[in-house]
């Protein structure tokens, strides 16, 4: 201090001049310092005092916020502003940090947050599994292996956020209300009636349409939470651990790490036992958390000792190829079993046929005749042709037709079956006559004119090549060979019950028109108007099935064959068997049976079409089919789960074409009631055999 005072003192002579000059330089910083320390704060306070705070209701708004508040008031409603104010009271001022901390998605990662640091160092996870009661467990995974991190459940996050703020009474009340609604909904679902279950199934089917099947890991389209990335995360974690355990066990064995190899195998078996058939976290047992922890430690140890990126990639590629091959084989097996299930006869129907056959043999011969046989050749009545070997299915067709007919006494049913089911079929309609309607049952083997010299199908069956193709004992029909062999080699497609539809004028020579029905249909309306439809010179009246590129001729026929390519249009619209009105007079004029024989003889080597009666029908009735209104015949109830209910209920005939026949266990639940309501449930044989269960 003394030095500075001495420097500022004035001196005599030249020294005085220098002293004054020095004193002038010293005085300016003092003035600046006084201005910064005293005058500047006073000026700032005076400036702030000029703009006092503005009161808006019960809140004090700073003058800087006043223009924004006035602008918002001109745009937003009073209710919205009050809601924002209430939200600010509850959670504090809004900011990006507050939103990220309290309202962000569980899948967001915030750089630099304390939560991220904690997860990189340690993962304390609470796993809650629900199976009847709620069970709690905890899992602590290795801090060195974040790849096996278990995401926090929703309840755990709520508990961890309790230190940040306390829920308001209004929020607690809303939460309790939601819980009560959830409990009520669960109770309602437990007590659902069959009709409601059908509605839920329909809703699930509609919801499944919007699910992208190409997205991996969406392994259950029926679950509402399939779009939630964190749903069933524990199950997926265990599966991922098992995959890596298989990879490391293979590498450990190749490097003679026997101890580690045995440990991985042990953990793998434990995880497999725990996981079992579980598809959801709630299905896991209580010890799942412990097994996840042990597996995580084993995998961490394996990574430290065996990690080899190239070897892991090669092993994963081999596992992927193996899994794809297994999926391919399983798809074939599934298709094979589906075809097999669709072609077999349930025990209940077999039981019914056996009981009816026994009763027929006990019946006196004079009681084995049907009444009103004079109606069988009356062309003025409504005649139906039904060819079937299924007693129950045939009874439903006849019952549904009669129950919806306006004049049942004018309807005549011509049934044809095979030798095995002839007695049972005849006995059923002797015991259960269709009211005032006429019915007749014949055996296809009693048609003497149906022989190999006349029928190409029977002639082809006599050839050695055909017998070897259809009936050879050692041909491939195993599960691994898939459905194609079973489908294409099924002798049912050469059954005369199937091909008898091409001989209708020969079977019923005195009739003018006849309605052909399959045995997997249900009649819901009176069909007599079909006989009055003008077919405009055509032979066949049927509902067309083509939509865009589906069900056109090129889907059924081999257009690489010159005979097919020259004579038919590949884009011609297909039609359906199942309900067809045939003009037998026009049939005879155009020699339809002769046209059928021509194409059937040309297809002896199966080069024109593969199987069935629809392809030869398309060829035989080409440009001879009159399109009926689609409401007459609705198809797809045996394979399509998304048919509109109103379309079904407004249809005159519904058709269960496909593998899911209504008398099979694999039938779709929502469609079965349309068929089962026409079964005579009170019949003694139906009650004892229970064929509809």
Residue pairs with C-beta under 8 A, 6 or more apart in sequence:
7 22
7 26
8 19
8 22
8 23
8 26
9 19
10 16
10 19
10 20
10 23
11 18
11 19
51 63
52 63
53 60
53 61
53 62
53 63
54 60
54 61
54 62
54 63
54 66
54 69
55 61
56 69
57 85
59 85
61 69
72 81
73 81
87 94
88 94
90 168
90 171
91 98
91 102
91 165
92 98
92 165
100 108
100 110
101 164
102 161
102 164
102 165
104 110
106 151
106 152
106 154
106 157
106 230
107 229
107 230
109 116
110 116
119 146
119 149
120 143
120 146
121 143
122 140
122 143
123 140
123 141
123 143
123 146
123 149
123 150
124 138
124 140
125 138
125 139
125 140
125 141
125 149
125 150
125 151
125 152
125 156
126 136
126 137
126 138
126 152
126 153
126 155
126 156
126 159
127 137
127 138
127 139
127 150
127 153
127 234
127 281
127 288
127 289
127 292
128 134
128 135
128 136
128 137
128 153
128 155
128 156
129 135
129 137
129 234
129 281
129 282
129 284
129 285
129 286
129 288
130 281
130 282
131 282
131 283
131 284
135 286
137 286
137 288
137 289
137 290
138 289
139 150
139 289
139 290
139 292
139 293
140 293
141 148
141 149
141 150
141 292
141 293
141 296
142 148
142 296
142 297
142 300
144 300
145 296
145 299
145 300
145 303
148 237
148 240
148 241
148 292
148 296
148 299
148 300
150 233
150 234
150 237
150 292
151 230
151 233
152 160
167 175
192 200
197 669
198 669
198 670
201 669
201 670
202 645
202 670
204 221
204 222
205 641
205 642
206 642
207 221
207 224
208 221
208 222
209 642
211 218
211 221
211 226
211 227
212 218
213 221
217 236
218 226
218 227
219 279
220 226
220 279
223 231
223 280
225 231
225 232
232 279
232 280
232 281
233 281
234 281
234 284
234 288
234 292
235 275
235 278
235 279
235 280
235 281
235 283
235 284
237 292
238 271
238 274
238 275
238 284
238 288
238 291
238 292
238 295
239 275
241 271
241 292
241 295
241 296
241 299
242 268
242 271
242 272
242 275
242 295
243 316
243 319
244 299
245 264
245 267
245 268
245 271
245 295
245 298
245 299
245 302
246 268
246 319
247 312
247 315
247 316
247 319
248 260
248 264
248 299
248 302
248 303
248 306
249 261
249 264
249 265
249 268
250 315
251 302
251 306
251 308
251 311
251 312
251 315
252 258
252 260
252 261
252 264
252 302
252 306
253 261
254 311
255 306
257 305
257 306
260 301
260 302
260 305
260 306
263 298
263 301
264 298
264 302
267 291
267 294
267 295
267 298
270 291
270 294
270 295
271 291
271 295
274 284
274 285
274 287
274 288
274 291
275 284
276 283
277 283
278 284
329 480
331 482
332 479
332 480
332 481
332 482
332 483
333 479
333 480
333 482
335 482
335 483
336 479
336 481
336 482
336 483
336 486
337 479
338 483
338 659
338 666
339 483
339 486
339 487
339 490
339 659
340 486
341 659
341 664
341 665
341 666
342 658
342 659
342 660
342 661
342 664
342 666
343 486
343 490
343 492
345 390
346 663
346 664
346 665
346 691
348 689
348 690
348 691
348 692
348 693
349 390
349 391
349 392
349 663
349 689
349 691
351 688
351 689
351 691
352 391
352 392
352 424
352 685
352 686
352 689
352 691
353 391
353 421
353 424
354 424
355 685
355 688
355 689
356 391
356 423
356 424
356 425
356 427
356 428
356 431
356 685
357 423
357 424
357 427
359 427
359 431
360 368
360 423
360 424
360 426
360 427
360 430
361 423
363 427
363 430
367 430
368 426
368 430
370 429
370 430
370 433
370 438
370 439
370 440
370 441
371 433
371 438
372 438
373 438
373 440
375 381
375 412
375 438
376 412
376 414
376 438
376 440
377 508
377 510
377 511
378 412
379 510
379 511
379 512
379 513
381 410
381 411
381 412
381 438
382 410
382 411
382 412
382 515
382 527
382 528
382 531
383 412
383 414
383 508
383 511
383 513
383 514
383 515
384 401
384 411
384 412
384 413
384 414
384 514
384 515
384 516
384 517
385 414
385 416
385 501
385 504
385 507
385 508
385 514
385 515
385 516
385 517
386 394
386 397
386 398
386 413
386 414
386 415
386 416
386 517
386 519
387 415
387 416
387 417
387 444
387 497
387 498
387 500
387 501
387 519
388 394
388 397
388 415
388 417
388 425
388 497
388 519
389 417
389 418
389 420
389 421
389 497
390 421
390 519
390 663
391 421
391 424
391 425
391 428
392 663
392 679
392 691
392 692
393 519
393 520
393 661
393 663
394 415
394 417
394 425
394 428
394 519
395 428
395 429
395 432
395 678
395 679
395 680
396 522
396 675
396 678
396 679
397 517
397 519
397 521
397 522
397 523
398 413
398 415
398 429
398 434
398 437
398 439
399 434
399 678
399 679
399 680
400 522
400 523
400 524
400 678
401 411
401 413
401 517
401 523
401 527
402 408
402 411
402 434
402 435
402 437
403 678
404 523
404 524
404 525
404 526
404 527
405 411
405 437
405 526
405 527
405 528
406 526
406 528
407 528
408 434
408 435
408 436
408 437
409 435
409 436
409 437
410 528
411 434
411 437
411 438
412 437
412 438
412 439
412 440
413 434
413 437
413 438
413 439
413 440
414 440
414 442
414 507
414 508
414 514
415 425
415 429
415 439
415 440
415 441
415 442
416 441
416 442
416 443
416 444
416 497
416 500
416 507
417 425
417 441
417 442
417 443
417 444
417 497
418 443
418 444
418 445
418 495
418 497
419 443
419 444
419 445
422 441
422 442
422 443
425 441
426 441
429 439
429 441
432 680
432 683
433 439
444 450
444 496
444 497
444 500
447 507
449 506
450 458
450 496
450 500
450 503
451 458
452 458
452 459
452 461
452 462
453 459
455 496
455 499
456 597
456 600
456 601
456 604
457 494
457 496
457 499
457 600
458 496
460 466
460 494
460 600
460 604
461 467
461 470
461 494
463 604
465 605
466 604
468 475
469 475
469 489
470 489
470 491
470 494
471 491
475 485
475 489
476 485
477 485
477 486
477 489
487 611
488 610
488 611
490 611
492 498
493 611
493 612
493 613
498 612
498 613
499 613
500 507
501 516
501 577
501 613
501 617
502 592
502 593
502 596
502 613
502 616
502 617
502 620
503 593
504 514
504 516
504 582
504 584
504 587
505 584
505 587
505 588
505 593
506 593
508 514
508 584
511 584
512 583
512 584
512 585
513 531
513 581
513 582
513 583
513 584
514 581
514 582
514 584
515 527
515 530
515 531
515 579
515 580
515 581
515 582
516 577
516 579
516 580
516 581
516 582
517 523
517 578
517 579
517 653
518 577
518 578
518 579
518 655
518 657
520 578
520 638
520 655
520 656
520 657
520 661
520 662
521 578
521 579
521 653
521 654
521 655
521 656
522 653
522 654
522 656
522 674
522 675
522 678
523 652
523 653
524 649
524 651
524 652
524 653
524 654
524 674
525 651
525 652
525 653
527 652
527 653
530 541
530 581
530 628
530 632
531 581
533 541
533 581
533 626
533 628
535 541
535 581
535 583
535 586
535 626
536 626
537 586
538 583
538 586
538 624
538 625
538 626
539 582
539 583
539 586
539 587
539 590
539 592
539 621
539 624
539 625
540 575
540 580
540 581
540 582
540 621
540 624
540 625
540 626
541 580
541 581
541 582
541 583
541 625
541 626
541 628
542 575
542 576
542 577
542 579
542 580
542 581
542 625
542 626
542 627
542 628
542 633
543 575
543 576
543 579
543 627
543 628
543 629
543 630
543 632
543 633
543 635
544 573
544 574
544 575
544 576
544 627
544 630
545 551
545 573
545 574
545 575
545 576
545 635
546 552
546 573
546 574
551 573
551 574
552 570
552 571
552 572
552 573
552 574
553 559
553 568
553 569
553 570
553 571
553 572
553 574
553 618
554 570
554 571
555 574
556 574
556 609
556 614
556 615
556 618
557 564
557 568
557 570
557 608
557 609
557 615
557 618
557 619
558 564
558 607
558 608
558 609
559 565
559 568
559 570
561 607
561 608
563 602
563 608
564 608
567 622
568 619
568 622
572 618
572 622
573 627
574 614
574 618
575 618
575 621
575 625
575 627
576 633
576 635
576 655
576 657
577 613
577 614
577 617
578 633
578 635
578 653
578 655
578 657
579 632
579 633
579 652
579 653
579 655
581 628
587 593
590 624
592 620
592 621
592 624
595 619
595 620
596 616
596 619
596 620
599 608
599 616
599 619
599 620
600 616
602 608
603 609
603 616
608 615
608 619
609 615
609 616
631 650
631 651
631 652
632 651
632 652
632 653
633 651
633 652
633 653
633 655
634 643
634 647
634 648
634 651
634 653
634 654
634 655
635 655
635 657
636 643
636 655
636 657
636 658
637 643
637 648
637 654
637 655
637 656
637 657
637 658
637 660
637 662
637 668
637 671
637 674
638 655
638 656
638 657
638 658
638 659
638 660
638 661
638 662
638 667
639 657
639 658
639 659
639 660
640 658
641 668
641 670
648 654
648 671
648 674
654 674
656 662
656 667
656 671
656 675
659 666
660 666
660 667
660 668
661 667
662 671
662 672
662 674
662 675
662 676
663 675
663 691
663 692
676 692
679 686
679 692
680 686
681 687
681 692
686 692
